[in-house]
Amino acid sequence: MKNNYLFTAVLLLIQTSTVFTQQFNKTTSDSNWEKFTYDLNSILGGVGHAYTRPLSWENNQVGLFAGTILGTIGLYSIDDDADRWFRNQEPHIPKLLKDYGWYYGNPQNNYAFNGIVYLTGLFSKNDKIRRTGVLMISSATATGVLQQISKSLVGRARPRSGLNKNDFRPFQRDSDFHSFPSGHTALAISNAHALAKQFKNPWIKSGIYVLGSIPPLTRLWNGAHWLTDIALSVVLSVATVEAIDKYLDGRYQNQSKENVRKRKKRVAWRMIIKGNGLGVAMNF
């Protein structure tokens, strides 16, 4: 069953890659190894940039952060009611949706999908797909590491543990105290947002977001997370993708300028024929 879902994901990826290739055909003259090492540095730099971005927030970012806190307080007041409602829906949810939500939000499958996107762009020499893969990998890495650390530090009890939403026990190995944030949500939403940003068509964007929303809903249906866990994980994922995307804009604009400079520096030979002789000129 698991292999069937992975196979389906690969087919969807191939279709997505075809759309990308039809819309974007920009390539560079660097070798695949040069591109790979540049992209690896971009991934590491993007992760670091995401973590340090709050240090350079401007007034609008601070305002959004304050709004997020206020919104979380509002959702916190209905966590119990929301948990009961979502868990009551679980028996009516098709198994296909529940399985998809689990497998797609799983880190191994998530990184496999991201890796296929990146390698498709690298070996097809399509810089648009390649950069998208870099954005997806770096965003998933940044949110993934952060959520793993936060789970232990916060130690919030999961709804299905039978404990109260106010029960926090930091540094517990028991997964029942790893409710915040939601790893499945962080990975699924960061992927969906990074991928949706590459399309202008509202129907394609909406479809990607709908698919990305299934893993978070799955975690609510089975009582793995409170509504506030999911909401904050969504905000964290979107903010991370936005920060890294801006960082990569600068990185790949600089790379394009460097490629132009390299092309201009290439040695060019040309033959010169004059009335009194024949010569060869070298331009570099």
N, C-alpha and C positions, 0 to 999 in steps of 0.2 A: 504493500500500500504506500509506504514511504517513497519507494522508487517511482511509483506512478506520479506522485505529486512533484517530485524533482524533475521528472521528464516533462510534465506539463509546464513547469516553470521555465525550463530551457526552451520549449517551443514558444512560449510567450516572449522570452528574451530575443529569440531569433526574429520574431515579427517586429518587436520594438526596434531592433538593430536595423532592420530593413527600412523602417520609417526614418530613422536617423540618417541613414546613408543617402536616402533620397533627398533629404532636406539640406544636409550639410556635407560638403566634400572638401573641406579645408585640410590640407596635409602639410607637413614640414619635411625638410630634407634630412633631418637627423636620423641616425641609425636607431633601431629598436632598443639597443642597449643604452644609448644616450638618453632616449626618451624614458626608459624604465628608471634609470638612476635619477633623472630629473623629477619624475613623478613620485618616486619614493621619498625624496627630500620634500616634495610638495605635501605629501601626506603627513609626514612628521611635523613640518612647519604649520600645516593647517590645524593639527591637533593642539599644538602649543598655542597657536593664535586664539583658538576657541577658549582655552582655559584662561588666557590673560586678557581677553577682550573686555570683561567687566571693569578692568582698571582704566580703560579709556572711554567709558560710557559718557555720552552727552546727555543733556536734559531730557530729550525725548526717550532715550533708553531707560533712564532712571524712572521716568513717568510710567513707562510700560511695566517695569519691574514692580513699582508700587501698585499698579492696577492688577497685576498678577497676584500679589499678596492679598489684596482686598477680595478678588474673585475666589481665591482659595478658601478664605475665611467663610465666604458665603456658601461654597460647596461643602465645606466641612460640616456645616450645620445640618446638611441633608444626607450625609454619608450613610447613615444607618438605613434610611428609607430607600435610598438609591440601591444599596446592596440587596435589600429584600426584593425590590422590583426586578433587578437584573437577574438574580438567581432564580426567580420564579419563571423567567422566560427560558431558562436553559433546557428544560425538557422538550420545548417546542422548536428548538434550533436544529436544522439539518446537520447531520454528522459531517458532511462534506465541508461545511463552513467552519465547524469547530476544529476539524483536522487541519484545514488550510491555515487557520489562525495560529495553531500551535506550531506547525512545521515552518511557516514563513517567518514567524518571530523567533524561531530557534537560531542562536548565534551561528552554528555551523552552516545551516542552509542559507542564512542571510549573507554570510561572507562568501559562500560559494556563488550566489547570484551576483554579488558585487564584483567578484573576481572575474566572472564570465563577461560582465559588461565591460570591465577595463580591458581584458585581453582581446575582446572583439575589436575595440577601438585601436589597440596597439598594433595588432597584426593586420587589420584592414587599413591601417594608416589613416584612420578617420579621427582627427583631433577632437572633434566635438564629443564623440562617444568616449574617447579616452579620458578627456577631462571630466566627463560625467562620472566615469568609474572612479577617478581620483576623489571627486567630491563625495561619492557614496561611501567609499572605503574610509576616508578620513573622518567623515561625520559619524559613521557607525563606530569607529574606534574611539573617538572622543566621548560619545554618549555611552558607549559600552563600558569603558573603564570607569567613567564617573558614576554610573549607576551601580556598578559592582562595589565600589568603595562606599557609596552612600547607603546601600542596603545594610551594611554592617554598622556604619556610624549611627544611622537613624534607628534601626531595629524595631520598626513598626510591625505589629501583629497583623497577619492576614485575616480577612473576614472569615474564611472557612476554618480558622483555628478555633473559633468559638469565643475568642477574646474580644475585648472592647476596642473600639477605634482609637481610644486614648491610651492604649497599652503600648508603651515603647520600652524596649529592652535592648540597648546597644550591645554590639560585639557578641551576638549570639550566633552559633553555628547552625542552629535549627532554622530551616528555611521558612518555618511558620512566622519568623520575625524578620522577614526580608520583603515586606510589602511595598516599601517606597525606596526608590521609584520602580516603575515597571520596566523590566528589561525588554520584554516583547514589544511594548509600546514604543520605547526609545528607538529600537532598531527598525521597526516597521514604519514609523512615521518619518524618521530621518531619511530612509530610503525613498519613501513616497514623495516627500517634499523635494528632495534632491532631483528625483527623476521628473516630477511634474514641472519643475522650473524650466526644463529644457523644451517644453512645448507651449505654443501659443493657442492651439485649438482648445477651447473650453471643455469640449466633450472628452477629449483625451485626458486632460488634466483632472477632470471630475472622476473619470474611470479609475485613474491611478490612485487618487485619494480614497475612493470607495474601497479599493482592494487593500490599501494601507490601513484602513480603519477597522478591518475585521479582526486582526490580532488583539488590539486593545479591547474590543467588545468581547472577544473570547475570554479574556482574563476577568472581565466583570461577570460574565455568565457563570463561570466556574468558581467564583468567590476567591480568586487569587489576589485581587487588589480592590481597594476602595476607589470611589470615583475621584477623590482628590489626588490619589496616586497617579491615576491615568491622566488627569487634566494637567498636572504639573509635568509629567513626563512628555506630554505633547508639546507644551511650551518650551521645555528644555531642548527637545529635538529640533524644533523649528528655529529657535535662536541659534543653535549650534550650526545648523546648515547655512543659515544666513551669514554668520560670521566667517565660516570657512569659505563660502562662495566668494565673498568680497576679497578675502586674502588670495584666493586662486586667480581672481581677475588680474591682480597685479602681477602674480607669478607668470601667467601665461601670456600676458601682453609683453612682458619683458623678454620672454623666450622668443616670441615672434619677431621682436625688434632685433634680437641677437641673431636669428636665422637670416634676416635681411642683411645684417652687417657681414655675416660669414659669406653670403653669396656675392656681395660686392667685393670681398677680399680674394675671391678665387682667382687663380692665375688663368689668364686667357691668352692663347696664341693665335696670331693671325699673320697671313702672308701678305707682303707688300710688293707690288709689281710696279716698277717705274721704267721710264724709257731707257735708262742707262743701267738697269740691273734688277736683281731679284733679292728680296730680303724677308726676314721673319721678325715680327715684333711681339714682345711679351707684355701683357698688361696685368698688373697685380696691385 
